């Protein structure tokens, strides 16, 4: 599983980095993103691109998002 | 907590917020032209200044906030307004014509125009308030921002109701306690709607765009409810004529405002990337202005004989605090929107980065012009000639902001056409 740490980056860098990471992600692989806030606009994009995601709130206030191809 | 799915379309089309942003600066120019018809700027109750003030508060601040809320709600609380295009058109047009007829009604002392303005503005705000409440009710996030926005919308509802009563009263010659109602209207519109909205949005926008630490929990949890409670206490004191309660309520409000300004300045000082840009300085100017507005309000509270300090506080609040923060946010939001709507749907080559959308030197020029305009507005209380500088400054700001926003729209259109050809 690939991991991307987007914590502390200014907009639009987290969104940009996630899109770049997804463009090179093998079809059956998953991407785990660490981010400092819940990226609501990203979800609509993921849905439109055929990805499923699972967001978990971390104890330190950050979020972990697991992204993979929708089955 | 986990989230597996959300509504299919989070962000409204780019045209929704941009049409509000494109119209708003024209009202700054109109406010300046209307101000030309006033003899003295120190008296806010002349028809021309009432018209000019409403061009700024409704035509500019209200217009920007209508557009910004459409964009900000899905990003910060994960819930867009329903039927965004329909809500945009059906609130934009009555807001434009309502502001024009209200200003015309004040200028010409025309009862028909004031009646028409009440209907148009009532409609615009009704649509906006209902759409905002629906969005808030559906929100995935229940956080301090959602609470502050909800309280700001409630304050707006009361402010609009009082505004309509006042306009109808003027038009129909009703016997009302105008000074008391006008004071409540101003306090709810500026201290409620504008202040609470800026507070709520800042909790998200300041850490997100300026890379500061988050607002401390004690502040984000307690500030908006405390500000709202202060406004309610102020209304109660005015209604029941209990002066000490009013003194306490006003003191509490400004104490909260000072806390917000100082904490924001401290967070900006602690930002992770030490790069200074014009938008950060617009925000800083806004916070310093809020401190100045609080000082003037405190002086007026302790020395009621100096009534002009109260008016000075309102002027600094509107031009120094609200306008500075709005300009700062616009110069971040517009480039972000242009970038986001071009980039979405997958990685593309040839999408300009955010810094290429509106030239940074224009933002700095606008910042300096805004500072001169603000100083002129403060001087105009004591020196009539400064009013000319204020009028000139406001008109130039309208022109500069129009140019910046139209540049952003043009960059979006040109890049979009190029990407479609590829």
Interface residues (C-beta under 8 A of the other chain):
Chain A: X8 X10 X11 X12 X15 X16 X19 X20 X23 X36 X37 X38 X40 X41 X43 X44 X45 X47 X48 X49 X52 X53 X54 X55 X56 X57 X61
Chain B: X1 X2 X3 X4 X5 X6 X7 X8 X9 X10 X11 X74 X75 X76 X77 X78 X140 X141 X204 X207 X208 X209 X211 X214 X272 X273 X336 X339 X340 X343 X344 X345 X346 X347 X354
